[in-house]
Amino acid sequence: MTMPVILRTVAELRGHVRAWKAAGQTVGVVPTMGALHEGHLSLARRARAECGRVITTIFVNPKQFNNPEDLKKYPRTEEADAALLATVPVDVIFAPSPEEVYPEGYSTNVTVAGVSEPLEGKMRPGHFDGVATVVTKLFGMTMADRGYFGQKDWQQLQVVQKLVLDLNLPVQVVGCETIREADGLAMSSRNIRLGEAARQQAPVLYAAITAAADDIRAGQSDRMAIREAAEKMRAAGFERVEYIELRDAGTLLPSDDPTRPRRMLAAAWLDGVRLIDNIPV
Ligand code: AMP
């Protein structure tokens, strides 16, 4: 199996992409922070099926971590990641250093007002500025025609769609289904930090919001259904339920209009690990 070429600098990356574009190939990019799992690979496979050339970026973006401890503990597994990406296969892995992405004197920040403010935006101040800034830069660096993002991070997907629209970026954003473990837990690079007992309890997050969404569709009040979901999670050992909210799927504003697409989004702590999930309602 040929391993994808790993590039560290924007100049090298641009060299490859210019040649591909001159040959008329479309370019897909899959931005990640590494520690890859089936969720990431499903994005890469979709890009492989739809684009002539595929770049996966691996960059643990310091700007999007509001918690320095989380940044320090974030898993870094580049060799294993490269081996997984070789099975797709992707053409290039772009894995720049923090200095390559944010050289001395770097001073531009991208803020997407509105959709980035509630939920994750409120709980993790500065997080979406970091995401919006790095995604804008990755689009510029890769000159990609299509960018692939997971619905697992639903609010992030809305933020990226909004910045592409507002800044007229020539990129098509593709949102991909959440990939789950057999027991329903959404795959995440942070799941490996769960202890054995906590790992057994973690699927209660998805089960609880799924039951709440079913109850709401069956006519139960939003508030009651959400309260029951939070109680189930606490009973299963979640230390803290940060939020469970029913929102308009696009704006993420509160929504009691069942005729519009809505999304239930949740964040909670289990065994010192922050888990998020979301589903359509
Ligand atoms: P991350 O490495 O966590 O920043 O994630 C990189 C990309 O993979 C983001 O677009 C995520 O939404 C996506 N992703 C992460 N986990 C999953 C999953 N379980 N299913 C689908 N996409 C995912």
py3Dmol code that shows the C-alpha trace and the ligand (Angstrom):
import py3Dmol

protein = """\
ATOM      1  CA  MET A   1       0.000   0.000   0.000  1.00  0.00           C
ATOM      2  CA  THR A   2       1.374   3.419  -0.855  1.00  0.00           C
ATOM      3  CA  MET A   3       1.307   5.868   2.024  1.00  0.00           C
ATOM      4  CA  PRO A   4      -0.116   9.332   1.338  1.00  0.00           C
ATOM      5  CA  VAL A   5       2.566  12.010   1.082  1.00  0.00           C
ATOM      6  CA  ILE A   6       2.804  14.101   4.272  1.00  0.00           C
ATOM      7  CA  LEU A   7       3.387  17.809   3.661  1.00  0.00           C
ATOM      8  CA  ARG A   8       4.332  20.348   6.358  1.00  0.00           C
ATOM      9  CA  THR A   9       4.429  23.675   4.534  1.00  0.00           C
ATOM     10  CA  VAL A  10       1.883  25.745   2.646  1.00  0.00           C
ATOM     11  CA  ALA A  11       4.407  26.253  -0.188  1.00  0.00           C
ATOM     12  CA  GLU A  12       4.746  22.482  -0.797  1.00  0.00           C
ATOM     13  CA  LEU A  13       0.987  21.989  -0.547  1.00  0.00           C
ATOM     14  CA  ARG A  14       0.336  24.761  -3.054  1.00  0.00           C
ATOM     15  CA  GLY A  15       2.807  23.150  -5.479  1.00  0.00           C
ATOM     16  CA  HIS A  16       0.763  19.931  -5.491  1.00  0.00           C
ATOM     17  CA  VAL A  17      -2.609  21.659  -5.696  1.00  0.00           C
ATOM     18  CA  ARG A  18      -1.535  23.962  -8.563  1.00  0.00           C
ATOM     19  CA  ALA A  19      -0.488  20.928 -10.624  1.00  0.00           C
ATOM     20  CA  TRP A  20      -3.773  19.136  -9.895  1.00  0.00           C
ATOM     21  CA  LYS A  21      -5.823  22.180 -10.838  1.00  0.00           C
ATOM     22  CA  ALA A  22      -3.833  22.695 -14.034  1.00  0.00           C
ATOM     23  CA  ALA A  23      -4.812  19.111 -14.911  1.00  0.00           C
ATOM     24  CA  GLY A  24      -8.486  20.004 -14.327  1.00  0.00           C
ATOM     25  CA  GLN A  25      -8.933  17.933 -11.169  1.00  0.00           C
ATOM     26  CA  THR A  26     -11.334  18.919  -8.395  1.00  0.00           C
ATOM     27  CA  VAL A  27      -9.837  19.065  -4.914  1.00  0.00           C
ATOM     28  CA  GLY A  28     -11.560  17.948  -1.716  1.00  0.00           C
ATOM     29  CA  VAL A  29     -10.345  18.762   1.786  1.00  0.00           C
ATOM     30  CA  VAL A  30     -11.173  16.965   5.039  1.00  0.00           C
ATOM     31  CA  PRO A  31     -10.040  19.092   7.998  1.00  0.00           C
ATOM     32  CA  THR A  32      -9.267  17.100  11.164  1.00  0.00           C
ATOM     33  CA  MET A  33      -7.288  17.307  14.379  1.00  0.00           C
ATOM     34  CA  GLY A  34      -5.987  13.745  13.955  1.00  0.00           C
ATOM     35  CA  ALA A  35      -6.550  10.790  16.316  1.00  0.00           C
ATOM     36  CA  LEU A  36      -8.592   9.472  13.434  1.00  0.00           C
ATOM     37  CA  HIS A  37     -11.503   7.040  13.683  1.00  0.00           C
ATOM     38  CA  GLU A  38     -14.261   5.735  11.386  1.00  0.00           C
ATOM     39  CA  GLY A  39     -16.077   9.099  11.565  1.00  0.00           C
ATOM     40  CA  HIS A  40     -13.132  10.903   9.990  1.00  0.00           C
ATOM     41  CA  LEU A  41     -12.576   8.084   7.500  1.00  0.00           C
ATOM     42  CA  SER A  42     -16.190   8.256   6.329  1.00  0.00           C
ATOM     43  CA  LEU A  43     -15.597  11.909   5.418  1.00  0.00           C
ATOM     44  CA  ALA A  44     -12.390  11.014   3.575  1.00  0.00           C
ATOM     45  CA  ARG A  45     -14.128   8.190   1.675  1.00  0.00           C
ATOM     46  CA  ARG A  46     -16.942  10.510   0.626  1.00  0.00           C
ATOM     47  CA  ALA A  47     -14.350  13.044  -0.580  1.00  0.00           C
ATOM     48  CA  ARG A  48     -12.537  10.230  -2.425  1.00  0.00           C
ATOM     49  CA  ALA A  49     -15.761   9.282  -4.214  1.00  0.00           C
ATOM     50  CA  GLU A  50     -16.592  12.872  -5.206  1.00  0.00           C
ATOM     51  CA  CYS A  51     -13.247  14.568  -5.927  1.00  0.00           C
ATOM     52  CA  GLY A  52     -10.297  13.911  -8.223  1.00  0.00           C
ATOM     53  CA  ARG A  53      -7.826  14.688  -5.426  1.00  0.00           C
ATOM     54  CA  VAL A  54      -8.217  14.488  -1.659  1.00  0.00           C
ATOM     55  CA  ILE A  55      -6.302  16.270   1.083  1.00  0.00           C
ATOM     56  CA  THR A  56      -6.769  15.429   4.760  1.00  0.00           C
ATOM     57  CA  THR A  57      -5.429  18.074   7.091  1.00  0.00           C
ATOM     58  CA  ILE A  58      -4.217  17.122  10.557  1.00  0.00           C
ATOM     59  CA  PHE A  59      -3.757  20.130  12.781  1.00  0.00           C
ATOM     60  CA  VAL A  60      -4.500  20.397  16.498  1.00  0.00           C
ATOM     61  CA  ASN A  61      -5.504  24.045  16.320  1.00  0.00           C
ATOM     62  CA  PRO A  62      -4.426  25.812  19.532  1.00  0.00           C
ATOM     63  CA  LYS A  63      -6.775  28.746  18.795  1.00  0.00           C
ATOM     64  CA  GLN A  64      -9.918  26.637  19.181  1.00  0.00           C
ATOM     65  CA  PHE A  65      -9.072  25.211  22.605  1.00  0.00           C
ATOM     66  CA  ASN A  66     -10.509  27.379  25.347  1.00  0.00           C
ATOM     67  CA  ASN A  67      -9.085  24.913  27.905  1.00  0.00           C
ATOM     68  CA  PRO A  68      -5.235  24.577  27.916  1.00  0.00           C
ATOM     69  CA  GLU A  69      -5.456  21.219  29.726  1.00  0.00           C
ATOM     70  CA  ASP A  70      -7.694  19.822  26.923  1.00  0.00           C
ATOM     71  CA  LEU A  71      -5.141  21.024  24.326  1.00  0.00           C
ATOM     72  CA  LYS A  72      -2.294  19.358  26.224  1.00  0.00           C
ATOM     73  CA  LYS A  73      -4.207  16.089  26.611  1.00  0.00           C
ATOM     74  CA  TYR A  74      -5.505  15.983  23.027  1.00  0.00           C
ATOM     75  CA  PRO A  75      -4.325  12.667  21.491  1.00  0.00           C
ATOM     76  CA  ARG A  76      -1.624  12.878  18.802  1.00  0.00           C
ATOM     77  CA  THR A  77      -1.263   9.709  16.715  1.00  0.00           C
ATOM     78  CA  GLU A  78       0.140  10.768  13.346  1.00  0.00           C
ATOM     79  CA  GLU A  79       1.648   7.436  12.265  1.00  0.00           C
ATOM     80  CA  ALA A  80      -1.551   5.503  12.934  1.00  0.00           C
ATOM     81  CA  ASP A  81      -3.533   8.286  11.230  1.00  0.00           C
ATOM     82  CA  ALA A  82      -1.381   8.037   8.098  1.00  0.00           C
ATOM     83  CA  ALA A  83      -1.859   4.256   7.986  1.00  0.00           C
ATOM     84  CA  LEU A  84      -5.660   4.678   8.211  1.00  0.00           C
ATOM     85  CA  LEU A  85      -5.676   7.373   5.526  1.00  0.00           C
ATOM     86  CA  ALA A  86      -3.663   5.064   3.248  1.00  0.00           C
ATOM     87  CA  THR A  87      -6.653   2.679   3.255  1.00  0.00           C
ATOM     88  CA  VAL A  88      -8.999   5.338   1.804  1.00  0.00           C
ATOM     89  CA  PRO A  89      -6.639   6.350   0.147  1.00  0.00           C
ATOM     90  CA  VAL A  90      -6.133  10.122   0.309  1.00  0.00           C
ATOM     91  CA  ASP A  91      -3.525  11.806  -1.888  1.00  0.00           C
ATOM     92  CA  VAL A  92      -1.961  14.184   0.615  1.00  0.00           C
ATOM     93  CA  ILE A  93      -1.861  14.643   4.383  1.00  0.00           C
ATOM     94  CA  PHE A  94      -1.237  18.258   5.264  1.00  0.00           C
ATOM     95  CA  ALA A  95       0.122  18.379   8.831  1.00  0.00           C
ATOM     96  CA  PRO A  96       1.635  21.816   9.439  1.00  0.00           C
ATOM     97  CA  SER A  97       3.258  23.040  12.655  1.00  0.00           C
ATOM     98  CA  PRO A  98       1.512  25.739  14.727  1.00  0.00           C
ATOM     99  CA  GLU A  99       4.227  28.180  13.533  1.00  0.00           C
ATOM    100  CA  GLU A 100       3.441  27.412   9.877  1.00  0.00           C
ATOM    101  CA  VAL A 101      -0.235  28.201  10.454  1.00  0.00           C
ATOM    102  CA  TYR A 102       0.255  31.141  12.842  1.00  0.00           C
ATOM    103  CA  PRO A 103       3.655  32.668  12.092  1.00  0.00           C
ATOM    104  CA  GLU A 104       5.025  35.432  14.280  1.00  0.00           C
ATOM    105  CA  GLY A 105       2.948  38.567  13.825  1.00  0.00           C
ATOM    106  CA  TYR A 106      -0.196  36.707  12.770  1.00  0.00           C
ATOM    107  CA  SER A 107      -3.142  38.979  13.584  1.00  0.00           C
ATOM    108  CA  THR A 108      -6.371  38.072  11.749  1.00  0.00           C
ATOM    109  CA  ASN A 109      -9.403  36.553  13.424  1.00  0.00           C
ATOM    110  CA  VAL A 110     -12.630  35.323  11.790  1.00  0.00           C
ATOM    111  CA  THR A 111     -15.789  35.779  13.879  1.00  0.00           C
ATOM    112  CA  VAL A 112     -19.137  34.473  12.682  1.00  0.00           C
ATOM    113  CA  ALA A 113     -21.778  36.374  14.654  1.00  0.00           C
ATOM    114  CA  GLY A 114     -25.137  34.787  15.485  1.00  0.00           C
ATOM    115  CA  VAL A 115     -24.879  31.080  14.831  1.00  0.00           C
ATOM    116  CA  SER A 116     -21.594  30.742  16.739  1.00  0.00           C
ATOM    117  CA  GLU A 117     -22.910  32.436  19.886  1.00  0.00           C
ATOM    118  CA  PRO A 118     -25.252  30.016  21.722  1.00  0.00           C
ATOM    119  CA  LEU A 119     -24.622  26.459  23.011  1.00  0.00           C
ATOM    120  CA  GLU A 120     -20.966  25.547  22.304  1.00  0.00           C
ATOM    121  CA  GLY A 121     -20.189  29.224  21.763  1.00  0.00           C
ATOM    122  CA  LYS A 122     -21.432  30.092  25.228  1.00  0.00           C
ATOM    123  CA  MET A 123     -19.819  27.116  26.985  1.00  0.00           C
ATOM    124  CA  ARG A 124     -16.491  27.430  25.144  1.00  0.00           C
ATOM    125  CA  PRO A 125     -15.681  31.136  24.692  1.00  0.00           C
ATOM    126  CA  GLY A 126     -13.445  31.759  21.671  1.00  0.00           C
ATOM    127  CA  HIS A 127     -13.843  28.203  20.362  1.00  0.00           C
ATOM    128  CA  PHE A 128     -15.720  29.069  17.168  1.00  0.00           C
ATOM    129  CA  ASP A 129     -13.467  32.055  16.398  1.00  0.00           C
ATOM    130  CA  GLY A 130     -10.628  29.527  16.449  1.00  0.00           C
ATOM    131  CA  VAL A 131     -12.553  27.103  14.238  1.00  0.00           C
ATOM    132  CA  ALA A 132     -13.725  29.788  11.778  1.00  0.00           C
ATOM    133  CA  THR A 133     -10.220  31.241  11.540  1.00  0.00           C
ATOM    134  CA  VAL A 134      -8.461  27.941  10.920  1.00  0.00           C
ATOM    135  CA  VAL A 135     -11.092  26.655   8.473  1.00  0.00           C
ATOM    136  CA  THR A 136     -10.883  29.899   6.475  1.00  0.00           C
ATOM    137  CA  LYS A 137      -7.087  29.529   6.424  1.00  0.00           C
ATOM    138  CA  LEU A 138      -7.263  25.841   5.439  1.00  0.00           C
ATOM    139  CA  PHE A 139      -9.577  26.705   2.542  1.00  0.00           C
ATOM    140  CA  GLY A 140      -7.086  29.370   1.453  1.00  0.00           C
ATOM    141  CA  MET A 141      -4.077  27.090   1.855  1.00  0.00           C
ATOM    142  CA  THR A 142      -5.593  24.085   0.064  1.00  0.00           C
ATOM    143  CA  MET A 143      -7.610  26.037  -2.559  1.00  0.00           C
ATOM    144  CA  ALA A 144     -10.128  23.184  -2.202  1.00  0.00           C
ATOM    145  CA  ASP A 145     -13.329  23.040  -4.267  1.00  0.00           C
ATOM    146  CA  ARG A 146     -15.164  21.004  -1.635  1.00  0.00           C
ATOM    147  CA  GLY A 147     -14.803  20.765   2.155  1.00  0.00           C
ATOM    148  CA  TYR A 148     -16.123  17.785   4.158  1.00  0.00           C
ATOM    149  CA  PHE A 149     -17.442  18.197   7.712  1.00  0.00           C
ATOM    150  CA  GLY A 150     -19.300  15.914  10.130  1.00  0.00           C
ATOM    151  CA  GLN A 151     -22.810  16.501  11.449  1.00  0.00           C
ATOM    152  CA  LYS A 152     -21.421  15.239  14.779  1.00  0.00           C
ATOM    153  CA  ASP A 153     -20.336  18.876  15.261  1.00  0.00           C
ATOM    154  CA  TRP A 154     -23.623  20.320  14.010  1.00  0.00           C
ATOM    155  CA  GLN A 155     -23.090  23.875  15.216  1.00  0.00           C
ATOM    156  CA  GLN A 156     -19.586  23.898  13.719  1.00  0.00           C
ATOM    157  CA  LEU A 157     -21.068  22.786  10.386  1.00  0.00           C
ATOM    158  CA  GLN A 158     -23.512  25.726  10.495  1.00  0.00           C
ATOM    159  CA  VAL A 159     -20.676  28.137  11.370  1.00  0.00           C
ATOM    160  CA  VAL A 160     -18.589  26.896   8.434  1.00  0.00           C
ATOM    161  CA  GLN A 161     -21.538  27.122   6.040  1.00  0.00           C
ATOM    162  CA  LYS A 162     -22.218  30.688   7.172  1.00  0.00           C
ATOM    163  CA  LEU A 163     -18.628  31.881   6.800  1.00  0.00           C
ATOM    164  CA  VAL A 164     -18.391  30.397   3.291  1.00  0.00           C
ATOM    165  CA  LEU A 165     -21.601  32.203   2.344  1.00  0.00           C
ATOM    166  CA  ASP A 166     -20.673  35.518   3.994  1.00  0.00           C
ATOM    167  CA  LEU A 167     -17.086  35.613   2.669  1.00  0.00           C
ATOM    168  CA  ASN A 168     -17.984  34.331  -0.840  1.00  0.00           C
ATOM    169  CA  LEU A 169     -15.465  31.524  -0.537  1.00  0.00           C
ATOM    170  CA  PRO A 170     -15.477  29.306  -3.657  1.00  0.00           C
ATOM    171  CA  VAL A 171     -15.920  26.106  -1.628  1.00  0.00           C
ATOM    172  CA  GLN A 172     -18.839  23.727  -1.470  1.00  0.00           C
ATOM    173  CA  VAL A 173     -19.412  22.580   2.118  1.00  0.00           C
ATOM    174  CA  VAL A 174     -20.556  18.964   2.439  1.00  0.00           C
ATOM    175  CA  GLY A 175     -22.134  17.837   5.749  1.00  0.00           C
ATOM    176  CA  CYS A 176     -21.747  14.099   6.456  1.00  0.00           C
ATOM    177  CA  GLU A 177     -23.752  11.758   8.736  1.00  0.00           C
ATOM    178  CA  THR A 178     -22.556  11.060  12.278  1.00  0.00           C
ATOM    179  CA  ILE A 179     -20.816   7.687  12.565  1.00  0.00           C
ATOM    180  CA  ARG A 180     -21.609   5.811  15.797  1.00  0.00           C
ATOM    181  CA  GLU A 181     -20.301   2.846  17.735  1.00  0.00           C
ATOM    182  CA  ALA A 182     -22.575  -0.238  17.729  1.00  0.00           C
ATOM    183  CA  ASP A 183     -24.107   0.940  21.045  1.00  0.00           C
ATOM    184  CA  GLY A 184     -24.986   4.379  19.645  1.00  0.00           C
ATOM    185  CA  LEU A 185     -22.137   6.468  21.102  1.00  0.00           C
ATOM    186  CA  ALA A 186     -21.002   9.019  18.512  1.00  0.00           C
ATOM    187  CA  MET A 187     -17.391   8.333  17.589  1.00  0.00           C
ATOM    188  CA  SER A 188     -15.006  10.949  18.957  1.00  0.00           C
ATOM    189  CA  SER A 189     -11.266  11.222  19.488  1.00  0.00           C
ATOM    190  CA  ARG A 190     -12.050  12.001  23.137  1.00  0.00           C
ATOM    191  CA  ASN A 191     -13.876   8.679  23.758  1.00  0.00           C
ATOM    192  CA  ILE A 192     -10.593   6.884  24.497  1.00  0.00           C
ATOM    193  CA  ARG A 193     -10.249   9.042  27.623  1.00  0.00           C
ATOM    194  CA  LEU A 194     -13.358   7.390  29.130  1.00  0.00           C
ATOM    195  CA  GLY A 195     -12.720   4.753  31.808  1.00  0.00           C
ATOM    196  CA  GLU A 196     -14.221   1.300  31.307  1.00  0.00           C
ATOM    197  CA  ALA A 197     -17.316   1.895  33.439  1.00  0.00           C
ATOM    198  CA  ALA A 198     -17.902   5.340  31.918  1.00  0.00           C
ATOM    199  CA  ARG A 199     -17.576   3.901  28.413  1.00  0.00           C
ATOM    200  CA  GLN A 200     -20.461   1.530  29.279  1.00  0.00           C
ATOM    201  CA  GLN A 201     -22.616   4.482  30.389  1.00  0.00           C
ATOM    202  CA  ALA A 202     -21.677   6.905  27.584  1.00  0.00           C
ATOM    203  CA  PRO A 203     -24.336   5.688  25.069  1.00  0.00           C
ATOM    204  CA  VAL A 204     -27.016   6.988  27.480  1.00  0.00           C
ATOM    205  CA  LEU A 205     -26.392  10.465  25.991  1.00  0.00           C
ATOM    206  CA  TYR A 206     -27.590   9.387  22.536  1.00  0.00           C
ATOM    207  CA  ALA A 207     -30.326   7.124  23.933  1.00  0.00           C
ATOM    208  CA  ALA A 208     -31.701   9.927  26.138  1.00  0.00           C
ATOM    209  CA  ILE A 209     -31.899  12.561  23.396  1.00  0.00           C
ATOM    210  CA  THR A 210     -33.332  10.015  20.950  1.00  0.00           C
ATOM    211  CA  ALA A 211     -36.102   9.167  23.438  1.00  0.00           C
ATOM    212  CA  ALA A 212     -36.738  12.881  24.074  1.00  0.00           C
ATOM    213  CA  ALA A 213     -37.024  13.583  20.343  1.00  0.00           C
ATOM    214  CA  ASP A 214     -39.459  10.667  19.965  1.00  0.00           C
ATOM    215  CA  ASP A 215     -41.549  11.961  22.880  1.00  0.00           C
ATOM    216  CA  ILE A 216     -41.649  15.477  21.413  1.00  0.00           C
ATOM    217  CA  ARG A 217     -42.740  14.119  18.042  1.00  0.00           C
ATOM    218  CA  ALA A 218     -45.448  12.156  19.903  1.00  0.00           C
ATOM    219  CA  GLY A 219     -46.749  15.400  21.433  1.00  0.00           C
ATOM    220  CA  GLN A 220     -44.960  15.670  24.789  1.00  0.00           C
ATOM    221  CA  SER A 221     -43.849  19.167  25.830  1.00  0.00           C
ATOM    222  CA  ASP A 222     -40.272  20.054  24.855  1.00  0.00           C
ATOM    223  CA  ARG A 223     -39.409  21.053  28.412  1.00  0.00           C
ATOM    224  CA  MET A 224     -40.678  17.868  29.988  1.00  0.00           C
ATOM    225  CA  ALA A 225     -38.968  15.619  27.436  1.00  0.00           C
ATOM    226  CA  ILE A 226     -35.665  17.460  27.893  1.00  0.00           C
ATOM    227  CA  ARG A 227     -35.891  17.323  31.680  1.00  0.00           C
ATOM    228  CA  GLU A 228     -36.411  13.556  31.535  1.00  0.00           C
ATOM    229  CA  ALA A 229     -33.391  13.161  29.246  1.00  0.00           C
ATOM    230  CA  ALA A 230     -31.189  15.115  31.673  1.00  0.00           C
ATOM    231  CA  GLU A 231     -32.419  12.990  34.587  1.00  0.00           C
ATOM    232  CA  LYS A 232     -31.587   9.763  32.734  1.00  0.00           C
ATOM    233  CA  MET A 233     -28.091  11.052  32.079  1.00  0.00           C
ATOM    234  CA  ARG A 234     -27.478  12.056  35.682  1.00  0.00           C
ATOM    235  CA  ALA A 235     -28.804   8.673  36.853  1.00  0.00           C
ATOM    236  CA  ALA A 236     -26.295   7.001  34.484  1.00  0.00           C
ATOM    237  CA  GLY A 237     -23.422   8.834  36.173  1.00  0.00           C
ATOM    238  CA  PHE A 238     -22.935  11.940  34.014  1.00  0.00           C
ATOM    239  CA  GLU A 239     -21.407  14.514  36.389  1.00  0.00           C
ATOM    240  CA  ARG A 240     -22.870  17.493  34.603  1.00  0.00           C
ATOM    241  CA  VAL A 241     -25.375  18.086  31.818  1.00  0.00           C
ATOM    242  CA  GLU A 242     -24.294  21.401  30.284  1.00  0.00           C
ATOM    243  CA  TYR A 243     -27.207  21.712  27.912  1.00  0.00           C
ATOM    244  CA  ILE A 244     -29.906  19.802  26.096  1.00  0.00           C
ATOM    245  CA  GLU A 245     -31.672  22.154  23.692  1.00  0.00           C
ATOM    246  CA  LEU A 246     -34.171  21.976  20.870  1.00  0.00           C
ATOM    247  CA  ARG A 247     -33.156  24.539  18.227  1.00  0.00           C
ATOM    248  CA  ASP A 248     -33.812  25.641  14.668  1.00  0.00           C
ATOM    249  CA  ALA A 249     -31.426  23.420  12.676  1.00  0.00           C
ATOM    250  CA  GLY A 250     -29.981  26.313  10.650  1.00  0.00           C
ATOM    251  CA  THR A 251     -29.918  29.364  12.937  1.00  0.00           C
ATOM    252  CA  LEU A 252     -29.629  27.436  16.231  1.00  0.00           C
ATOM    253  CA  LEU A 253     -32.106  29.871  17.758  1.00  0.00           C
ATOM    254  CA  PRO A 254     -34.740  28.433  20.115  1.00  0.00           C
ATOM    255  CA  SER A 255     -37.589  26.995  18.040  1.00  0.00           C
ATOM    256  CA  ASP A 256     -41.038  25.796  18.956  1.00  0.00           C
ATOM    257  CA  ASP A 257     -42.101  25.530  15.318  1.00  0.00           C
ATOM    258  CA  PRO A 258     -42.351  21.798  14.487  1.00  0.00           C
ATOM    259  CA  THR A 259     -42.918  22.600  10.797  1.00  0.00           C
ATOM    260  CA  ARG A 260     -39.281  23.758  10.475  1.00  0.00           C
ATOM    261  CA  PRO A 261     -36.233  21.477  10.558  1.00  0.00           C
ATOM    262  CA  ARG A 262     -35.127  21.309  14.175  1.00  0.00           C
ATOM    263  CA  ARG A 263     -32.186  19.762  15.948  1.00  0.00           C
ATOM    264  CA  MET A 264     -31.735  18.547  19.501  1.00  0.00           C
ATOM    265  CA  LEU A 265     -28.206  19.275  20.713  1.00  0.00           C
ATOM    266  CA  ALA A 266     -26.562  18.205  23.954  1.00  0.00           C
ATOM    267  CA  ALA A 267     -23.285  18.492  25.845  1.00  0.00           C
ATOM    268  CA  ALA A 268     -22.435  16.686  29.072  1.00  0.00           C
ATOM    269  CA  TRP A 269     -19.498  15.581  31.200  1.00  0.00           C
ATOM    270  CA  LEU A 270     -18.807  11.938  32.007  1.00  0.00           C
ATOM    271  CA  ASP A 271     -15.686  10.719  33.798  1.00  0.00           C
ATOM    272  CA  GLY A 272     -14.048  14.119  33.265  1.00  0.00           C
ATOM    273  CA  VAL A 273     -14.647  13.965  29.489  1.00  0.00           C
ATOM    274  CA  ARG A 274     -16.901  16.427  27.682  1.00  0.00           C
ATOM    275  CA  LEU A 275     -19.193  14.636  25.204  1.00  0.00           C
ATOM    276  CA  ILE A 276     -21.479  16.262  22.610  1.00  0.00           C
ATOM    277  CA  ASP A 277     -24.124  14.860  20.319  1.00  0.00           C
ATOM    278  CA  ASN A 278     -27.094  16.009  18.238  1.00  0.00           C
ATOM    279  CA  ILE A 279     -29.984  14.545  16.242  1.00  0.00           C
ATOM    280  CA  PRO A 280     -32.743  15.802  13.937  1.00  0.00           C
ATOM    281  CA  VAL A 281     -36.180  16.247  15.518  1.00  0.00           C
TER     282      VAL A 281
END
"""
ligand_1 = """\
23
AMP
P -12.105 16.676 14.714
O -10.857 15.925 14.373
O -12.772 16.199 15.957
O -11.931 18.162 14.646
O -13.138 16.315 13.572
C -12.818 16.510 12.219
C -14.045 16.329 11.387
O -14.563 15.009 11.551
C -15.168 17.296 11.775
O -15.819 17.757 10.598
C -16.067 16.430 12.595
O -17.411 16.846 12.596
C -15.919 15.091 11.895
N -16.293 14.012 12.795
C -15.810 13.767 14.049
N -16.440 12.713 14.597
C -17.342 12.274 13.689
C -18.319 11.214 13.657
N -18.481 10.395 14.690
N -19.067 11.083 12.540
C -18.916 11.917 11.479
N -18.020 12.929 11.445
C -17.256 13.109 12.525
"""
view = py3Dmol.view(width=600, height=400)
view.addModel(protein, "pdb")
view.setStyle({"model": 0}, {"cartoon": {"style": "trace"}})
view.addModel(ligand_1, "xyz")
view.setStyle({"model": 1}, {"stick": {}})
view.zoomTo()
view.show()
